[in-house]
Structures are given as C-alpha cells and as structure tokens.
Amino acid sequence: MKKILYAIPLLALLFASCDPKEVDLGSPDSAISENALAEGFSFSQWSDESHATPQADGNYFTFTTNPVQPVIVYQLVDGKMNVIGSGSSGHFKIVPKRGQASEQVFYVRTANHESATTVQENVNVYVPQDLTPEMKLLVSDGGEKVWKWDTEFGSWGNMGYAPGDGESFATTGNGKWWGVDDPAILNTPDQLKNAPNGQPQGDASVKAFMKFYEDGTIETYDSLGNVLRKGKFEMKDYDGTRHVPTIDGSQTAWSYGTFHTTAGSIMWPFMINGEGKVLPEDFEVLQIDVNHLKLVYAKPGTGAWSEATFWAFKSESDGIGALAGYGSKSWTWDTEFRSDGGAWGNMGYAPGDGDSFVNSGNGIWWGCPPAELTDQLKHSDSGVATGEEDPNAYMTFDWKAGLITSYDAAGKQIRQGKFEIQNWGNGERTIATVDGSQNQWALGKLHTEAGSILFPFKINGGGEKPTDFEIMQLNSDHLKLIYAAPSTAAWGEATWWAFKAKK
C-alpha cells in the first residue's frame, strides 16, 4: 500500500539523510507529482541476495523506476533516516531481528528535483520467531553456533558428584578429580580405553568442534571440518535458576536443567571408565552462558562424591550475544589489562597475531589510565572533559535498538549512536589487517556512528572519531578494539581501547 506524503524541500533531504555521500543527486529537475512517483516505483521481493527465487515475504528487494529517475529508499530508525538503497534501479534488504514485527515500512523519495516527494510502502517480510533464552545461549540469535573444547577448565574428565552447589563446580572446578587440558590426550592408550573398541574418534583435538542449530541438530566435526556424527538435542527444565535436584537429591542448587541428546552426538560422548559402552543421553547443565557450556553425567543412584563425568565446552562465535546479551549490556574501562591501568593508548600496528596483543599487549607503546585522560584532551574534538575520563564511566549496547549510549560515572548521557558487528569470523581470526600483513589478526569489525564509544578519539588525530574498529577480543567479559587509518603499515601508529563488562 502506497501513502503519499507532503513534498519536502530538497535542502531538508540533504540534511536529513544519514549518509548523503552515497547518493549522487545530479542537477535538479522540475518537481514530480506524488501520483507519478507512486505509480513509477515498483519492487519485487526475493528469498536471498542472489535475487533468483521470488518470495512473497522475502527480505531481499529489487526496484525499478519508470520513467527512469533517481530515488532514495530509506527507513526511519529512532526518527532518523537510514538509507538502504538509491538510484534509478537497484536492490536493498530489510531483515528485522527476531521478535520484531513482520510488517515493515520503507520510504521512497525523489532525489534530483527542486522539491522532494515521498511515498510510503508497507510490506511484509520474514521474521524468525524469537528463540527461548536458553536456545539463544546454545545457538545464538543467528540460529547456529560453534562450540569447542574448553581447554582452560579441562575438556573432559571425572569428578566427585555433587560436592557442593553447581556454581562452585562451574567457576572453580570444585569436586574435579582429573581433566584433560589438551584433548589430544584422549588419543593416548590410557584414554582410548574409554572409547568403543579402543579406537580414536576424530574429536580428540583442540580444532575439533560442534555446531548447534536452532532446529535442535548437533553436528560434530573433526579438526579438518569433516562431519563425524549428527544427532538431536533439546534443553529441558530451564528457567535460568539452579533448581533441578541432583540424582541423589543432596543438592537443590545444582544444575540449570537437562541437556538431552541423541546418544553419541556430542564430542567424546563417553562416560569415563565405561569402556566406550555408555553413551549418555541426559546431561545435567552446570554452566550455560554466551561463552560456556559445562555438562555432567552421573548414573542413576550415584551418591554424593561418587564418580561422575564432566564435559567443558566454550564458544566465542556469538559476537552480538557477548556484546549486547540479546537485550542491553554495559561495558566500562578495563583497568586490569595492563599493570599501569592503561585502557587507551597507542601501539605499533599488527606486531604479531591477534592473540599476542590480547594476551600480552604485544605491540603497545603507551597506555593511559582513564583518570589521566583529562591530560589527553588535545586528542579530543572539543578539548573539554565530558565525564568519560572516569574509571567508572560506561557505555551500554542495546541489541534491538542497535544503539550505543555512553554515560559518565553518575549515569548522565554523554553521546549516542548506532552500531553493528561486521565481517564476524565466528570467533576465528580470519580478518586481514589494514596493511594485509596478518591474516590471524582481528575477529571482525565494530562499525559505529562517529563518537559513540567511550573516548572515541584516534590518538594524535586532532579529534578524529573513527567509525570502524577492529575487534581484537570479544567475549562475555572483555572487549578490545583497535583503529588504524587506511594504509597504515605494520608497526605504524594505531589506537587501542580496552573495556570489560560492567558488573
């Protein structure tokens, strides 16, 4: 359905557009009537970006104008114009987040006339049904998530069952007797006795992984990406609290629920000391969050401190879940990253792989604690302190709105802008650096409106506010960003930021 809106002067269009650089207005023509624009603009909806298969509620659009004339296609986001297409013909997409309305509105506006005319279009597009909170943790809002061995906790091993509450096991390993830090140990003779016929299973590697899908499918892969096995899963009795009693009933604050699977679906799916004959189907969930999944299996009748088996998995593939928590999440300065409390500073760009920067600060030349940023206002655009120079200043990422809002320590808003994660590598360092010297550098890119994050200034940039930051670390606890100007060479000057989740 088309709705004709009042003509708006072209000057207003120029100031309203979020990114007028993308639109070549050309020389102004005489005004066009509302009916002519409405009748001359047509569009089709398609199933994907190839525009090969029509779909009535498709998220991908092509458009044409007849007679040929340049137009701007946009949506309104918080009252601001978000240009999604332009030209006399072309394509655009409308992909709402889960749980949003399937009926969407976009606008078409003439681009090179003395006065601009606007047409409103109401369309229905596909919107995935909102996932339950536990499924978002397991498969991400994208409906697919990669899980690997958690070698820091100990990937697989045995424990004394129900030694205390579930939190003490998940966070400190309370009750753990023995665990495999390096899953390659599972291929040694001592551990192959836990596998069927004493044979390697293909998942005894730090590079092995599982994929969980929103339809309840598990796929387990070897280190080369070959599928080893498939199965189904579901999460039972989850409400976000530790309320499920253990098998022997001695702990009521133990697990978050039951992770039920087809037997043999997960990595190394064997009960310890079971000779490969016991492949559990029901696991107690001792930890479940964006980055961690810990499971425990105990045979029926197992008493407290009797032998049980545990599995520990981790995921860093869910970037938006870690950043915004599928709601809103706040981040503050990470003064613990360096011994000097520095959380912003300069560095030599791409001095090694990304892990070396995250783990040891490799390449950093200088770091400034937040409280000392008041001495660095020559790098800001105004030279005036705003309150973000406080260790307790923070910024909040709002998932559904797609907004970052920065606050001083007292909660007074400093600035706000849109954000999105781009080129996300599902937790793998696959994104090349600006100069191309490192292909194991960043995890992806955080794109923002200029000036959205805390102290958003390029060092020695005269107040320049970058919009594209390389994501060096992003999990539920830490966010580290780097900005290097285009064409920056290895060891050329770059700016870094370190944040931690606000508790």
Buried (B, 14 or more C-beta within 10 A) or exposed (E): EBEBEEBBEBEEBEEBBBEBEEBEBEEEEEBBEBEBBBEBBEBBBBBEEEBEEEBEEBBBBBBBBEEEBBBBBBBEEEEEBBBBBBBBBBBBBBEBBBEBEEEBEBBBBBBBBEBBBBBBBEBEBBBBEBBEBBBBBBBBBBBBBBBBBBBEBBBBBBBBBBBBBBBBBBEEBBBBBEBBBEBEBBBEEEBBEBBEEEEEBBBBBBEBBBBBBBEBBBBBBBBEEEEBBEBEBEBEEBEEEBBBBBBBEBBEBBBBBBBBBBEBBBBBBBBBEBEBEBBBBEBBBBBBBBBBBBBBBBBEEBBBBBBBBBBBBBBBBBBBBBBBBBEBBBBBBBBEBBEEBBBBBBBBBBBBBBBEBBEEBBBBEEBBBBBBBEEBBEBBBEEEEBBBBBBBBBBBBBBBBBBBBBBBBEEEEBBBBBBEBEBBBBBEBBBBBBBEBBEBBBBBBBBBBEBBBBBBBBBEBEBBBBBBBBBBBBBBBBBBBBBBBEEBBBBBBBBBBBBBBBE
